[in-house]
């Protein structure tokens, strides 16, 4: 396992505030700060001067990236999200973006270290991202921290997510689009949960499944909605 590091340059990762040459000023975000600047070290002088067009909530406007991360760290949730990375899957970025939206403790990339950041929309800069060469390495990391490793996939031995009382501290593991969890990942999990489907498709998009599982945790531990 390698410790989190700033994202490396990647042609698949868009610049957070890049705009085409000659383009009109973007309508999202805010312009330069009006009036006397705040005397708070959390604020970035360049953003105050030029405006803040980043993909952040209004409460973080003009803050430095380091200040945002520090604030998120004060209230991250108890669940982690892990996803296998063998095919440079476009869904990985979307999973990271959703993990950021729900303020996951960390995101774990299992397999190839280089992953497709396009769908993350630069949210990985605010998210702790760890790498594990294999599912067994991830399982060992979880065991050292007493974190249940819970797979999400439709297997004959899966338990319905809808009837599972999710633990407060855990790691959700997702497989690649089309192939799902690998055999080694399946075996490494303490339990595997399935999402009930009612249509004709055999499986759903990995990013959609991840969003459903994360929101199920939010419903349980942020809203106290226990299963019957």
Phi and psi in degrees as a GROMACS rama.xvg file:
@    title "Ramachandran Plot"
@    xaxis  label "Phi"
@    yaxis  label "Psi"
@TYPE xy
-109.035  148.373  UNK-2
-73.6162  159.371  UNK-3
-64.2839  139.693  UNK-4
-134.166  158.882  UNK-5
-58.8029  143.655  UNK-6
-59.0904  135.406  UNK-7
-76.4031  162.164  UNK-8
-58.8069  134.328  UNK-9
-149.554  124.753  UNK-10
-64.5501  -17.5787  UNK-11
-87.5506  -4.70967  UNK-12
-103.467  118.067  UNK-13
-73.1462  149.511  UNK-14
-66.7655  143.745  UNK-15
-66.7929  -35.6808  UNK-16
-125.308  17.2407  UNK-17
-68.8822  139.109  UNK-18
-130.259  146.994  UNK-19
-58.6909  147.261  UNK-20
-58.3199  132.526  UNK-21
80.3902  2.27273  UNK-22
-74.3472  153.648  UNK-23
-67.766  157.969  UNK-24
-58.4451  135.503  UNK-25
-64.6027  148.017  UNK-26
-84.8606  -19.2491  UNK-27
-82.0403  162.719  UNK-28
77.969  -159.839  UNK-29
-133.791  155.17  UNK-30
-83.8729  -168.157  UNK-31
-55.9996  148.066  UNK-32
-63.0859  134.73  UNK-33
-101.16  132.036  UNK-34
93.2011  -165.157  UNK-35
-68.5896  134.044  UNK-36
-68.2109  145.255  UNK-37
-68.8513  142.79  UNK-38
-96.4363  75.6517  UNK-39
-144.705  126.005  UNK-40
-66.4173  -12.3075  UNK-41
-71.0165  -20.716  UNK-42
-85.8854  143.221  UNK-43
-95.7555  119.658  UNK-44
-57.3208  -36.909  UNK-45
-66.7273  -39.1649  UNK-46
-69.6173  -39.0111  UNK-47
-60.6179  -37.9311  UNK-48
-75.823  -42.9158  UNK-49
-102.638  -15.8187  UNK-50
102.906  163.002  UNK-51
-124.205  105.571  UNK-52
-105.788  17.671  UNK-53
-75.0364  164.403  UNK-54
-85.6458  70.5251  UNK-55
-132.374  157.317  UNK-56
-68.5781  160.169  UNK-57
-59.1465  -31.7654  UNK-58
-63.6405  -19.5265  UNK-59
-103.807  8.66024  UNK-60
-59.8698  133.23  UNK-61
75.329  -2.96609  UNK-62
-75.2684  152.549  UNK-63
-70.7536  157.93  UNK-64
-61.1871  -39.9525  UNK-65
-63.0428  -38.4333  UNK-66
-67.8063  -38.1749  UNK-67
-64.2359  -47.398  UNK-68
-59.7317  -44.4301  UNK-69
-61.0771  -39.1144  UNK-70
-69.0656  -42.2273  UNK-71
-61.2655  -37.4526  UNK-72
-63.3837  -24.0174  UNK-73
-72.5943  -15.8304  UNK-74
-142.94  27.6192  UNK-75
-66.0252  151.023  UNK-76
-82.6895  170.73  UNK-77
-81.6487  -7.3668  UNK-78
-96.6707  147.166  UNK-79
-111.447  160.89  UNK-80
-126.408  129.094  UNK-81
-124.602  144.445  UNK-82
-142.578  136.464  UNK-83
-72.8384  142.559  UNK-84
-132.27  94.1775  UNK-85
-120.574  -18.5166  UNK-86
-127.218  19.9123  UNK-87
52.8377  48.1489  UNK-88
-65.8326  130.859  UNK-89
-62.6313  -24.3885  UNK-90
-68.9175  -21.8518  UNK-91
-60.5151  -44.3084  UNK-92
-59.0903  -39.6344  UNK-93
-66.4197  -37.5008  UNK-94
-63.2379  -43.0431  UNK-95
-62.6677  -42.3953  UNK-96
-61.6063  -42.0109  UNK-97
-69.0532  -38.1207  UNK-98
-60.4974  -37.6209  UNK-99
-67.4591  -41.1656  UNK-100
-60.6087  -35.905  UNK-101
-95.4615  5.05023  UNK-102
55.4835  54.5184  UNK-103
-63.6304  153.015  UNK-104
-59.7256  -41.1549  UNK-105
-168.1  161.922  UNK-106
-113.56  136.93  UNK-107
-118.014  124.376  UNK-108
-97.6004  123.252  UNK-109
-112.053  120.864  UNK-110
114.287  -127.059  UNK-111
-64.7327  136.506  UNK-112
-72.4634  -37.3114  UNK-113
-80.1623  125.859  UNK-114
-130.844  160.901  UNK-115
-79.1246  110.02  UNK-116
-90.9262  -2.44475  UNK-117
-54.417  -48.8014  UNK-118
-71.7083  -10.7585  UNK-119
-72.6669  -21.0694  UNK-120
53.1388  38.6136  UNK-121
70.7876  5.59488  UNK-122
-67.5278  -18.0423  UNK-123
-64.3337  -19.6176  UNK-124
-66.7659  -22.5703  UNK-125
-105.261  4.62408  UNK-126
-120.091  136.051  UNK-127
-70.3335  124.141  UNK-128
-122.295  121.792  UNK-129
-113.579  154.917  UNK-130
-121.602  139.232  UNK-131
-131.517  130.061  UNK-132
-62.7584  -28.6168  UNK-133
-149.744  168.422  UNK-134
-64.5083  -34.0766  UNK-135
-63.9723  -38.9173  UNK-136
-64.1326  -41.2291  UNK-137
-62.7828  -43.9737  UNK-138
-61.2151  -39.1249  UNK-139
-65.5552  -40.6742  UNK-140
-60.8573  -42.4613  UNK-141
-65.8775  -42.1483  UNK-142
-62.5872  -38.5434  UNK-143
-62.836  -26.0125  UNK-144
-109.686  7.58739  UNK-145
56.7218  42.1405  UNK-146
-106.854  119.86  UNK-147
-61.7896  134.322  UNK-148
-97.5172  114.963  UNK-149
-116.936  116.344  UNK-150
-81.9175  152.826  UNK-151
-122.725  108.432  UNK-152
-169.806  162.111  UNK-153
-96.5512  88.3513  UNK-154
-112.054  158.794  UNK-155
-57.2475  -28.7269  UNK-156
-95.9304  10.1208  UNK-157
-72.877  149.33  UNK-158
-101.929  138.314  UNK-159
-60.0854  128.476  UNK-160
-57.6043  -36.7558  UNK-161
-64.5256  -21.9727  UNK-162
-111.722  10.1664  UNK-163
-99.886  131.169  UNK-164
-86.1351  98.3133  UNK-165
-65.2981  139.859  UNK-166
-70.9703  153.087  UNK-167
-65.951  -42.5307  UNK-168
-109.95  120.726  UNK-169
-165.983  172.964  UNK-170
-127.007  119.998  UNK-171
-87.5729  130.316  UNK-172
-115.485  128.587  UNK-173
-119.58  148.981  UNK-174
-94.6764  -177.345  UNK-175
-75.2041  155.583  UNK-176
-57.8912  137.757  UNK-177
82.3902  -37.8913  UNK-178
-104.683  -16.4574  UNK-179
68.3106  -159.884  UNK-180
-66.2707  136.517  UNK-181
-71.5803  165.701  UNK-182
-59.035  -41.9229  UNK-183
-65.7266  -37.529  UNK-184
-67.9795  -41.2503  UNK-185
-58.5529  -46.2856  UNK-186
-68.0287  -29.5916  UNK-187
-75.5984  -17.089  UNK-188
-79.6935  142.692  UNK-189
-72.769  -31.9927  UNK-190
-154.118  157.214  UNK-191
-127.337  130.842  UNK-192
-111.537  145.004  UNK-193
-113.443  154.817  UNK-194
-105.317  124.737  UNK-195
-64.2779  129.693  UNK-196
-121.328  154.382  UNK-197
-129.113  -1.48666  UNK-198
-100.277  -157.737  UNK-199
-93.3235  -16.631  UNK-200
-72.227  146.259  UNK-201
-72.5372  -32.973  UNK-202
-150.957  167.781  UNK-203
-110.984  167.166  UNK-204
-55.4929  137.503  UNK-205
-60.985  -38.6653  UNK-206
-66.6287  -37.5728  UNK-207
-66.7205  -42.6128  UNK-208
-61.3387  -40.7785  UNK-209
-63.073  -42.3859  UNK-210
-62.9744  -40.8172  UNK-211
-63.8776  -44.5684  UNK-212
-65.2412  -43.076  UNK-213
-63.8501  -40.9023  UNK-214
-68.9476  -31.7481  UNK-215
-61.0008  -39.3713  UNK-216
-64.9915  -42.5467  UNK-217
-61.3539  -43.6387  UNK-218
-61.0034  -39.5555  UNK-219
-71.9279  -48.4805  UNK-220
-102.452  -18.0928  UNK-221
-97.9497  -28.8195  UNK-222
-113.937  -3.97426  UNK-223
67.4198  27.3547  UNK-224
-90.2295  90.2889  UNK-225
-77.3789  156.847  UNK-226
-83.9109  152.213  UNK-227
